């Protein structure tokens, strides 16, 4: 909310105003942020992960959720038989360890969800419901019985 001393200015996305100051809505302080990773291993690529990655980026822009979620390419998660694989992690602000294996394996962290057999249509649903509505899309979550590491792990 603007203070009495602020003059009216046209605001930009995210609440930024032309003066360079950012006006924030207090309810925005509790908004979850996410990181979505699409596998780029050879089997996932063969199962359409490039199209899934493209659709994820487009869906975030179309829904106006770009500030809530970053999209990246992860390496092979070793779950090739479930691809194309998408991992959604809640971004808690934890500094990224450059030596962490998080871009190449499931970490078992709270707020981590593994979606398997993803398509452009399915990733759009994940963007709308998980990212936009803070609700895991349980119908698309990979079956935990199937998430044992594939013997082709870490080829990509």
C-alpha positions in Angstrom: 0.0 0.0 0.0 1.3 3.4 -0.9 2.1 5.9 1.9 0.7 9.4 2.0 4.0 10.8 0.6 3.9 8.6 -2.5 2.6 10.1 -5.7 0.5 8.0 -8.1 2.6 6.3 -10.7 1.9 3.5 -13.2 3.0 0.3 -11.6 4.8 -2.5 -13.3 4.4 -6.3 -12.7 5.5 -7.3 -9.2 4.5 -3.9 -7.7 7.6 -2.1 -8.9 7.0 1.6 -9.6 8.9 3.9 -11.9 10.8 5.4 -9.0 12.5 2.1 -8.4 10.7 1.5 -5.1 8.8 -1.7 -4.6 5.4 -1.6 -2.9 4.5 -5.0 -1.5 1.2 -6.5 -0.5 1.6 -8.1 3.0 -0.2 -11.2 1.8 2.6 -11.7 -0.8 5.1 -12.4 2.0 3.7 -15.9 2.6 3.5 -16.9 -1.1 5.4 -20.1 -1.7 8.0 -20.2 -4.5 9.0 -23.3 -6.5 11.7 -24.7 -8.7 10.6 -27.0 -11.5 13.2 -29.2 -13.1 12.6 -31.2 -16.3 15.0 -34.2 -16.9 17.2 -33.8 -20.0 18.5 -37.4 -20.0 18.4 -39.3 -23.2 15.4 -41.5 -22.3 13.4 -38.6 -21.0 14.3 -36.6 -24.2 13.0 -39.6 -26.2 9.8 -39.4 -24.2 9.2 -35.7 -25.0 11.0 -33.8 -22.2 12.0 -31.0 -24.6 8.3 -30.3 -25.3 7.5 -30.6 -21.6 10.2 -28.0 -20.8 8.9 -25.6 -23.4 5.3 -26.0 -22.3 6.3 -25.4 -18.7 7.9 -22.1 -19.5 5.0 -21.0 -21.7 2.4 -22.1 -19.0 4.2 -20.0 -16.3 4.2 -16.9 -18.5 0.6 -17.4 -19.6 -0.6 -17.9 -16.0 1.5 -15.0 -14.7 3.4 -17.3 -12.4 6.9 -16.6 -13.5 7.8 -14.8 -10.2 6.6 -17.9 -8.2 8.6 -20.6 -10.1 11.8 -21.0 -12.0 12.2 -23.7 -14.6 15.4 -25.6 -15.3 16.8 -28.7 -16.8 17.9 -31.4 -14.5 20.3 -34.2 -15.4 19.2 -37.9 -15.4 17.4 -38.8 -12.2 17.9 -42.5 -12.8 14.2 -43.0 -13.3 14.3 -43.4 -17.0 11.5 -45.9 -17.1 9.2 -43.2 -15.7 10.1 -40.4 -18.1 9.6 -37.7 -19.0 10.4 -36.8 -15.3 9.6 -33.5 -13.7 10.7 -32.6 -10.1 9.0 -29.7 -8.3 10.7 -28.4 -5.1 9.5 -25.7 -2.8 12.1 -22.9 -2.9 12.8 -22.2 0.8 15.5 -19.7 0.1 18.2 -22.2 1.1 21.4 -21.3 -0.7 22.2 -23.8 -3.6 25.2 -25.9 -2.9 27.2 -26.1 -6.1 28.3 -29.7 -5.2 24.8 -30.9 -4.4 23.3 -33.7 -6.4 19.8 -32.1 -6.3 19.8 -31.6 -10.1 20.5 -35.3 -10.6 18.5 -37.2 -8.0 15.5 -37.0 -5.7 16.7 -35.6 -2.4 13.8 -36.7 -0.2 13.3 -33.1 1.0 10.0 -31.8 2.4 8.2 -30.0 -0.4 9.7 -32.2 -3.2 7.4 -33.9 -5.6 8.3 -36.2 -8.5 5.9 -36.3 -11.5 6.5 -39.1 -14.1 5.3 -39.7 -17.6 4.9 -36.0 -18.1 3.5 -34.5 -21.3 3.0 -30.8 -22.3 -0.7 -31.1 -21.2 0.2 -32.7 -17.9 2.9 -30.1 -17.0 0.4 -27.4 -17.7 -1.9 -29.0 -15.1 1.0 -29.1 -12.7 1.7 -25.4 -13.3 -2.0 -24.5 -12.8 -2.6 -26.6 -9.7 0.7 -27.2 -7.9 2.4 -23.9 -8.7 -0.7 -21.7 -9.0 -2.7 -23.4 -6.3 -0.2 -24.9 -3.9 -1.8 -28.3 -4.4 0.2 -31.4 -5.4 -1.5 -33.1 -8.4 -1.7 -36.5 -6.7 -3.0 -38.2 -9.9 0.2 -37.3 -11.7 2.7 -38.1 -8.9 5.0 -41.0 -9.8 4.2 -44.2 -7.9 6.7 -44.5 -5.1 7.0 -48.3 -5.8 8.3 -47.4 -9.3 11.0 -44.9 -8.2 13.8 -47.3 -7.5 16.8 -46.1 -9.4 16.9 -47.5 -12.9 20.0 -49.4 -14.0 20.6 -46.7 -16.7 21.0 -44.0 -14.0 23.0 -40.9 -14.7 23.6 -41.5 -18.4 22.5 -38.0 -19.3 
